[in-house]
Amino acid sequence: MVNVGMNSLVELAVDLGGLKMKNPFTVASGTFASGREYADLWAATMDTADCDGLATKLAFNPDKPLSILGALTTKGVSHKSWPGNTGIRITETASGMLNSIGLQNPGVEDFCTKDISWFGSQGVPVIVNVSGHSVDEYRRVVERLEREGAVTAYEINISCPNVDCGGMSFGIDPRAAAEVTQACRALTKRPLIIKLTPNVTDITEIARACEAAGASGLSLINTVAGMAIDIRARKPLFDRKMAGLSGPAIKPIALWAVHRVYGAVKLPILGMGGITNAEDVFEFMLAGATAVAVGSQNFTDPLSVPRLIVEFAELCEREGVKNIDELIGGLE
Ligand SMILES: Cc1cc2nc3c(=O)[nH]c(=O)nc-3n(C[C@H](O)[C@H](O)[C@H](O)COP(=O)(O)O)c2cc1C
């Protein structure tokens, strides 16, 4: 048994493009809000009999529940408030889910007022996920967040399939991807992680463009474009027709993307897409991820991340891994 919090036999700390993480785990943007609900739930349940001693193994501090994470990643934040999409927003699929949230959020000012001061009390590095309809909107969000000390890094979402203007349109064109990256880079010295879409012919082309434009790291993958149909109405289920597929169904696509991008650029990768267990995390790291984000699995089991941290450390110990750096891109 490892005690991840105090004296794990495995060195779990990683450096994600200047972002120091005590373990390789963060949450996928949009599946964890700003973390308050999960913090309350973890504080209330971590020490119960159902949790198999998780609290002890993680040296869990109920006053700072999120401090067990390597980093917290927030929901997407835009310059002004966005209402999100109309109609149905989520449906379950075989081995995954489709969502069409449309990046609903109250805007950066509200985010700064309500969430930022709370982050400061949590003792966890914070990656703020940034959305925009235009280069100028991305720029304005980063500019505003630069005034906040509790922000550790940025994840720039140029890959959301669920908004009409902006979002994925930047992530499918290397020039546009570079332009957003460069504009944000000019505003900050903080780690700048660009989040890529798998909905392209060659993801390595976009990755190279972001690297050349000054990204500190890459995050992949965002959701895979898909649709669902209401057979009685004979209409697409989602008002925008297209929605984003996530969950275990996309893990092979994500692994392939991580593996290819790892071979194409020198930047560290935050890998995600369908992670549900410790073996998945091991696979992502062997494919080339420096750190991982857990998304849809939070909806299946809200305690999945604490469990995964412990199970991954135990797996590494069983596999004779002393320092997880040796796993990154460690395919034979
Ligand atoms: C309900 C929902 C909301 C999401 N919102 C965002 C978001 O605001 N910004 C973003 O970059 N990605 C967003 N994503 C994508 C996830 O961060 C992640 O890239 C994707 O779900 C794949 O990981 P998973 O299979 O573990 O869920 C969202 C995904 C879901 C399911």
The ligand as an SDF file (V2000), in Angstrom:
LIG
                    3D

 31 33  0  0  0  0  0  0  0  0999 V2000
  -19.9790   18.3390  -20.1870 C   0  0  0  0  0  0  0  0  0  0  0  0
  -18.6400   18.6900  -20.7720 C   0  0  0  0  0  0  0  0  0  0  0  0
  -18.2090   20.0170  -20.7880 C   0  0  0  0  0  0  0  0  0  0  0  0
  -16.9700   20.3660  -21.3300 C   0  0  0  0  0  0  0  0  0  0  0  0
  -16.5620   21.6660  -21.3090 N   0  0  0  0  0  0  0  0  0  0  0  0
  -15.3210   21.9940  -21.7530 C   0  0  0  0  0  0  0  0  0  0  0  0
  -14.8240   23.3320  -21.6380 C   0  0  0  0  0  0  0  0  0  0  0  0
  -15.4770   24.2310  -21.0950 O   0  0  0  0  0  0  0  0  0  0  0  0
  -13.5750   23.6000  -22.1510 N   0  0  0  0  0  0  0  0  0  0  0  0
  -12.8000   22.6160  -22.7330 C   0  0  0  0  0  0  0  0  0  0  0  0
  -11.6780   22.9100  -23.1690 O   0  0  0  0  0  0  0  0  0  0  0  0
  -13.2330   21.3410  -22.8110 N   0  0  0  0  0  0  0  0  0  0  0  0
  -14.4650   21.0030  -22.3410 C   0  0  0  0  0  0  0  0  0  0  0  0
  -14.8890   19.6910  -22.3970 N   0  0  0  0  0  0  0  0  0  0  0  0
  -13.9920   18.6470  -22.9530 C   0  0  0  0  0  0  0  0  0  0  0  0
  -13.2390   17.9120  -21.8360 C   0  0  0  0  0  0  0  0  0  0  0  0
  -12.4280   18.7970  -21.0900 O   0  0  0  0  0  0  0  0  0  0  0  0
  -12.3770   16.7660  -22.3890 C   0  0  0  0  0  0  0  0  0  0  0  0
  -11.4460   17.2930  -23.3150 O   0  0  0  0  0  0  0  0  0  0  0  0
  -13.1830   15.6850  -23.0830 C   0  0  0  0  0  0  0  0  0  0  0  0
  -14.4100   15.4650  -22.4220 O   0  0  0  0  0  0  0  0  0  0  0  0
  -12.4320   14.3510  -23.1780 C   0  0  0  0  0  0  0  0  0  0  0  0
  -12.1710   13.8010  -21.8920 O   0  0  0  0  0  0  0  0  0  0  0  0
  -13.1140   12.6700  -21.1980 P   0  0  0  0  0  0  0  0  0  0  0  0
  -13.3700   11.6200  -22.2320 O   0  0  0  0  0  0  0  0  0  0  0  0
  -12.3420   12.1830  -20.0230 O   0  0  0  0  0  0  0  0  0  0  0  0
  -14.3800   13.3710  -20.8010 O   0  0  0  0  0  0  0  0  0  0  0  0
  -16.1340   19.3390  -21.8690 C   0  0  0  0  0  0  0  0  0  0  0  0
  -16.5640   18.0030  -21.8370 C   0  0  0  0  0  0  0  0  0  0  0  0
  -17.7820   17.6570  -21.2850 C   0  0  0  0  0  0  0  0  0  0  0  0
  -18.1960   16.2110  -21.2500 C   0  0  0  0  0  0  0  0  0  0  0  0
  1  2  1  0
  2  3  1  0
  2 30  2  0
  3  4  2  0
  4  5  1  0
  4 28  1  0
  5  6  2  0
  6  7  1  0
  6 13  1  0
  7  8  2  0
  7  9  1  0
  9 10  1  0
 10 11  2  0
 10 12  1  0
 12 13  2  0
 13 14  1  0
 14 15  1  0
 14 28  1  0
 15 16  1  0
 16 17  1  0
 16 18  1  0
 18 19  1  0
 18 20  1  0
 20 21  1  0
 20 22  1  0
 22 23  1  0
 23 24  1  0
 24 25  2  0
 24 26  1  0
 24 27  1  0
 28 29  2  0
 29 30  1  0
 30 31  1  0
M  END
$$$$
